[in-house]
């Protein structure tokens, strides 16, 4: 299936998820939800996907990269005045408050070397805003498995971000 076919199926869902992500960004951000979805689509349009889950996984990675690139550009422009993000669903209580988006990206890279599917779950949850059952479906695992992975990821990231 081409990204255009899949985009038609999931555009509204992606737009809603992107809007919830962008609502947590500081005022004056140069990117809006539509722009985030459109940039992600531009990065994905040359690829082919077999399932909606594959497309959502790739979209989560693309949105993560776009937001991290924007954070890096802003930090470079302000010499260290980078943007801060809040974790969702309990991560804020376990990880350092206001963890830097770049630090999260680096931590996810380290997690991916140890547990790649767990890192993908975090991407789907954090960068695409999927629920645990939705992320489980996209990854092709049982919701109980995804829930256990989510608990593991929260603890792993909290430890990594605290000790980095």
C-alpha positions in Angstrom: 0.0 0.0 0.0 1.3 3.4 -0.8 1.6 6.1 1.8 -1.0 8.2 0.0 -3.6 5.3 0.3 -2.7 4.9 4.0 -2.7 8.7 4.6 -6.3 8.9 3.4 -7.2 6.2 5.9 -5.4 7.7 8.9 -5.0 11.4 8.2 -7.7 12.5 10.7 -6.3 10.2 13.4 -2.7 11.5 12.7 -3.9 15.1 12.7 -5.7 14.6 16.1 -2.6 13.0 17.6 -0.3 15.7 16.2 -2.6 18.4 17.6 -2.4 16.9 21.1 1.4 16.8 20.8 1.6 20.4 19.5 -0.7 21.6 22.3 2.0 20.7 24.8 4.7 22.6 22.9 5.5 26.2 24.1 3.7 29.1 22.5 5.2 30.5 19.4 6.3 27.1 18.0 6.9 27.4 14.3 5.2 24.1 13.5 1.5 23.3 13.9 -0.3 20.0 13.9 -1.0 20.1 10.2 2.6 21.0 9.4 3.8 18.1 11.5 1.6 15.6 9.8 2.5 17.0 6.3 6.2 17.0 7.1 5.9 13.4 8.3 4.0 12.4 5.1 6.7 14.1 2.9 9.3 11.9 4.6 7.2 8.8 4.1 5.7 9.3 0.6 8.4 7.4 -1.3 8.0 4.2 0.9 5.6 1.4 0.7 3.8 -0.2 3.6 1.9 -3.4 4.0 -0.3 -2.5 6.9 -1.7 0.5 8.7 0.4 -0.5 11.7 3.6 -0.3 9.6 2.6 3.2 8.4 1.8 4.4 12.0 5.2 3.1 13.2 7.0 4.9 10.4 4.9 8.0 11.1 5.8 7.9 14.8 9.5 7.8 13.9 9.1 10.6 11.3 7.3 12.8 13.8 9.9 12.1 16.5 12.7 13.1 14.1 10.9 16.3 13.0 10.3 17.4 16.6 13.9 16.6 17.6 15.2 18.4 14.6 13.1 21.5 15.5 14.4 21.3 19.1 18.0 21.1 17.9 17.5 24.0 15.5 15.9 26.1 18.3 18.7 25.2 20.7 21.3 26.1 18.2 19.6 29.4 17.6 19.4 30.2 21.3 22.7 28.7 22.4 21.4 26.2 24.9 17.9 27.7 25.4 16.2 24.6 24.2 12.7 23.6 24.5 11.5 21.3 27.3 8.8 18.6 27.1 6.7 16.9 29.7 6.3 13.1 29.8 2.9 11.5 29.5 1.2 8.8 31.5 3.4 8.6 34.6 6.8 9.2 33.0 6.8 12.7 34.5 6.7 11.2 38.0 9.5 8.7 37.3 11.8 10.7 35.0 13.3 14.0 35.7 10.7 16.7 35.2 10.9 18.6 32.0 13.3 16.1 30.4 14.9 17.6 27.3 13.6 16.3 24.0 17.1 15.7 22.8 17.9 13.7 25.9 14.8 11.6 25.4 15.8 11.0 21.8 19.3 9.9 22.9 17.8 7.7 25.6 15.4 6.1 23.1 18.4 5.4 20.9 20.1 3.6 23.7 16.9 1.7 24.6 16.5 0.6 21.0 19.9 -1.1 21.1 18.7 -3.2 24.0 15.0 -3.5 23.4 14.0 -2.3 19.9 10.3 -3.2 20.1 10.0 -1.5 23.5 11.6 1.6 22.0 9.1 1.5 19.2 6.3 1.3 21.7 7.6 4.4 23.4 7.7 6.2 20.0 4.2 5.2 19.2 2.9 6.3 22.7 4.9 9.4 23.1 5.4 10.8 19.6 2.2 9.5 18.0 0.0 9.6 21.1 -1.4 6.1 20.6 -2.9 4.3 23.6 -1.3 1.0 24.8 -3.9 -1.1 22.9 -3.5 1.0 19.7 0.3 0.7 20.0 0.0 -3.0 20.7 -2.0 -3.5 17.5 0.5 -1.5 15.5 3.3 -3.6 16.8 1.4 -6.9 16.4 1.6 -7.9 20.1 -1.0 -8.5 22.8 -2.1 -5.4 24.8 -0.9 -7.1 28.0 2.6 -7.5 26.5 2.5 -3.8 25.4 1.4 -2.8 28.9 4.4 -4.7 30.4 6.7 -3.2 27.9 5.4 0.3 28.7 6.1 -0.2 32.4 9.6 -1.5 31.6 10.2 1.5 29.3 9.1 4.0 31.9 11.4 2.5 34.5 14.3 2.1 32.0 14.0 5.7 30.7 13.6 7.2 34.2 16.8 5.4 35.2 18.7 6.4 32.0 17.6 10.0 32.1 18.5 10.3 35.7 21.9 8.8 35.3 23.0 10.4 32.0 
